[in-house]
């Protein structure tokens, strides 16, 4: 097998967050090219149309002009961001201007690295040649079964698995400098199919990994919706309690309609901290709403937050842990950040969501 047996995220050589936060420039910015998805996966909230309807959130593709504004304003930060992650709630390639977006971001020079994640439906030469030429640095491909029947069962989509494998092989042969990572949840396949997964894709990607389901989305009971009992971490690591979310100190997320969430897992739109159509990216990063949430976590009050208190990401998926440094970071945070007395952290209630303009 040519591929390295590694998860899609880099777990090695990570920056010690306690030495750099609070940050004047985020390390990572998530931008969602499309909030909708053609799959109806049982293990993902986006796949449950009734739950999504209850949020009132915008379902569709990000307007190109909104994306341009986001990228332009990344240039207002003192440093480059490390990663522009063009993925959040939906299938990015449902946005027909995805390749244009990658090209625009790449040419801006405001991000060191650009990646995305796809369910593989649109991995065809016609769709992927422009993406490769645009300069996407990495593509994570999610495999959701090893047969057409498994795809129907878990995604509700009549997926042409044989054509998908053929297209993945084409992509790997023509990817240029783009890194290809392929992963599958182990709960979707049989024990025998684990080796079949490696045999099928192991020579046609740079990284490959079998993940575990994880209760990462707040207020989405993945065990209830899938019937799977979760016993380990998403990357096969041990699970453990965490008081302080590190993500809100080094990243935030722009939803497809331009509303900005403090967290990339904010499928319910309860952690809205701004609107990039009306504010700048730098204003939102330094906003009272974002800083009030950070303060809440540093003061050990995460579980008072109706959304953050229900987050399984902090027990099952966490690559960083700053709990031991919280007193020091709290003093440092208070010395450089001044909050309006009335500032409130998002998360206690559902935020009213505007329709995309």
N, C-alpha and C positions, 0 to 999 in steps of 0.2 A: 504494500500500500504506500503510495507516494505521500499522501496527506499526513500532516502532523495530527496526533490525537490531542487536540486542544479545544477548549470552549471558544465561543465567538468573541468573548471579551478578553482583554489582556489582564491576567491575574498577577503577572510578574512585573517587577520594576515600576510599581505604582508610586506616585508622589505621596510622601507622608503629609497628609492634609493638615495635620496640627502645626506644620511648619510654615504654611502659606495662607491659611484662612484667618481673617476675611479677605476675599479676593476682589481686586478691582476689575478683573476680567474673568468671566466664566471660563472654565476649562472646556465645557461641552454645551452645545445648544441643540436641542431637538427641534426639528421643523417637520410638521406633518403635511406631506404633499396631498394626501387624501385621507379623510376621516372614515370613509366607507370601505367596505370590503366585499368581494364577491363570494367569500367563504362564510359559512355559518358554523364556525367551530364551537363545539360544546365547551371547550376549555378556555374560551376567550370572551370577555363581555361584549366585544364588538359583534360577535356572532349571534348574540341574543337580541333580536330586533326590538322586542318588547321592552327590555331593560334600557336600551339606547333611546327609545322613544320617550321613556319616562324622564330622561335627563333634559330633553328639549334641545339637545345639542345639534349643531349644524352637521348635516351629512352630505359630503361632497368633496370636490377638489379645491385646493387653495388657488386663489387667483394669482396669476404670474406677477402682477404688479405688487401684491402684498409680499410675495417672496422676495422680489427685488428690493423692496423697502427694508425688509429684515436683513438681507445680506449687506446692503449699503450701510446700515447702521451698525453692523458688527465692526466696521472700520472706525467707529467712534471710541471704541475701547482702547486703553493704553497699549495692550498687546494683542497679538493674534489669538483667536480661540484655538484650542488644540483639535477639537473634533466638531464638525457639523454633521449631525446624525439626521438624515432625511427619512425619518420614520417615527411614527408614534402609535396611532390607533388603527390605521387602515392599511390597505394595500397601496404602496406608493406609486406603482406603475399604472394605477387607474387614472392618475393625472397624466394626460396626454402630453404635457409639456415637461415631464420629468427630466428628460435629457437636456432640455434648454435650461432648466433650473440648475442642474449639476454644472453645466458649462458656465453659467453666469457666476455661480459661487466660486468655481475654480479660478476663473479669470479675475475675480475680485482680489484674490490673495489674502482674504481676511480669515481663512481657516487653514490650518496645517494639513487637515485630513478630512475627507468626506466619505461617509459610508451610508448604507441603507440595508433594509431587510425586505425580502419578498417571499410570497408563498409559491412562487415559481410559475404561476399561470402564464405570465407574459414573457417568459424567457424564450424568445424567438429571435432569429437573426434580424428580422425587420425592426423589432423593438430595441434590441440590445446593442446593435452596432452604434447607433447615436450615443448611447449611454457610455460605451467604452471610449468612444472618441471624445466625449465630453470630459473624461478624466476621473470618473468615480474610482476612489481608491480601494474600496472594499464592498463586496456584496455578500450579505448573509442570506442563505437560502434555507427556508424552513421546509422540511419534509414532514408530511402529516399522515404517513401510512406507506406501506410497501405494495399495496394493490389498489385497484380501482374501487373494490368493495370497501376497503378500510377508509378510503377517502370519503366515500358516500356516508359511511357510518359516523365519522368524526367531524367532517367539514360540511356535509350536506351538499357537496359539489361533485358533479360527474367529471372527474379529473382523468385525463388521458395520461396515465402514468408512464406508459411506454414512450409516448412522444416527449414527455417531460425529461426522462432519462436521456433520450437522444439530444434534446436541446441543452441539457447540462453538459454533456460531452462536447457539443459544439462550442458552448460558451468557454469552457476551460481551454479549448484549443485556440480560441481567438481572443482571449481576455487581455492580452497585452500585459500591462503592469498591475492590473486590478487583481486584488486578492479575493479568492472565493472561499467562503466558509459554509459548510453544510451541517445542519444539526437536525435531530429528530427527538421528540419526547419518547422515552423508553416505554411509557405506559400505553402507547398506541400500537405497539408491535409485539409479536410473540418472541420467546427466547431464541428460537431458531432464526427469526428474521433480523436479529441484531447483527449476526455475522453476514447475512445477506445485505444489510444496509452498508456495511463496510466494503463488501465485495462489489456492490453496485456503484458506489460513489467514491470510494477511497482513492482511486487513481485519477479522479477528475475534480479535485479541489485542493486547496492548500491547507485547510483545517477541517477536521471532522470530529463530531462529538455526539454522544447520546446523553441528552439532558433528562432531568426529572421534572415532572409537574411541580409548580410552586404556587402557593396562595398569595401571589404578589400584588394583585389588584385589591385595593381597599373596597370593602363592601361587595365583593364578588366571591361567593363560596364555590371554589372550583371543585371541592370534594362533592358537594351537593349536585353540581351540574354534570359531573363526569362519573360519579360513583367510585372514584379512585381514592384510596387512603394514602395521604402524603406522609412519608416518613423520613425524607432526607432533603438536603439542599438541592437547588436547581443544577448546580455544577458538581453534584455528588459530594459536596462538603457537609460537615456537621451543621446542624441548625442550632441557633442560640439566640438569646434575647439581646436586644439593642435599644438603648434609650434615645439615642441621638441620630437623626437621619443625616448622613454626610452629603447626600445628593443636593439638598437645597443650598449647600455652601459652594458648590462648584458647577451647577447647571440649572437650566430651566427650559421650558418647552413652549413652542408656538403652535397652537392648534390650527387646523385647516382654515378656520374662519378669521384668524388673526387674534383671537383671545389667547392670552398667555397664562399658562399654568406653572405653578412652582415645581411641579413634579410630572415626570413623563408617564406616570401611572394614573394620572387624573382622568380616567375615562368618564367619570360622573360629573366633571366640571364643577367640583366643589373647592378647588384650590386655585381659582382664578385670581391673578394678581395684577392684571393689566390688559390692555388692548393695543396691539402694535399699530393698528390703524389710526389710533389717536395719540399714542405716546411713542417715545423712542425706546429702543431696546435697552439703552443704558439707563434711562429713567426707570424702567420697570425692574431692572436688575438691582437698582439701589432704592427701590420704592419702600415706603413704610409697610405696605402689606407683606412684601417679601422679608423685610428685616424683622417684622413682628413675629413671623413664623420661625425664623432662625432663633430669635430670642426665646420663644416658647420652648424650642427643643433644647437650647443650651441651659435653660433653667430647670430642665428635667420634667417638663410639663407636656411631653408629647402625647401622652394618653388622654389628656384633657381635650385634645383636638379630635372631633368626631370622625375625621377622615384618617389622619395620620395614626390615630390610635388603633385603627383596624388594618394596618398595612403589614402584610406578610413578607414584603420585600426585605424588611429589616431583620427578619428571622431566618429566611430561607435563601436569600439571593445576594447578600451583602458582600462586596469585595473589600470594603474599607470599614474601619471602626474607630470612631474618635471619642468613645465614651470616657476613656481614662483621662482624656485631656480636656474634658468639658469645663471644669472650674477655671483653668488657665484661659481657655478660649472665650469663656464668658467675660472675664475681666478685659481681655483684649478687644472683644467685640464692643463692649460698653465704652471703651476708651476712644473708639473711632467712629461709632455709629450713634447718631442722635435721632430718636423717634418722636414723632408727634404724640402728645399725651393720649390722644384718642385712637391711635393706631391699633388695628385688630388683625390678628392672623386669620387667613381664610381657613375653612375646613369645618366650621361648626354647623353650617347649613348649606343647602344647595344654592348656588349662585344663579340668578336669572341670566339666561343666555340670549344674546341678541341674534337675530338672523344675519347671515353674511350679507354685506352690502353689495 
